[in-house]
Amino acid sequence: MEHRTERITFRVSPVELRVIEEKAEKANLKVSELVRRATLDKEIVVIEELKDFTKEVRGIGRNINQLTILAHQGKIIYPNIYEIEGKIDDIWQLLNLLIAKTKAKKN
């Protein structure tokens, strides 16, 4: 085993610290070993399409906020539900693509 000479310091909330300590105790590990195993033994999957997904969700949020403001001002009777449904369909398609891509990377 390589000699460990480097130190990492990071902040957690009191609740997070308690959860980490409980998990370490349950696994009969020191906190440092638990963190090493949780980070070094796991593959991180980066999904590039998540940026597009996030952009779509933000756009939908803005649209809904604008419709809500207009409805409160009495400028519209009801929002264009078909446009909202179309955006939601776009989100589901992106989500399914992300799920399929994640599963493919695991195999």
Sequence and secondary structure as in RCSB ss.txt:
>XXXX:A:sequence
MEHRTERITFRVSPVELRVIEEKAEKANLKVSELVRRATLDKEIVVIEELKDFTKEVRGIGRNINQLTILAHQGK
IIYPNIYEIEGKIDDIWQLLNLLIAKTKAKKN
>XXXX:A:secstr
             HHHHHHHHHHHHHTT  HHHHHHHHHHSS     TTHHHHHHHHHHHHHHHHHHHHHHHTTS
 SS  HHHHHHHHHHHHHHHHHHHHHHHHHH 
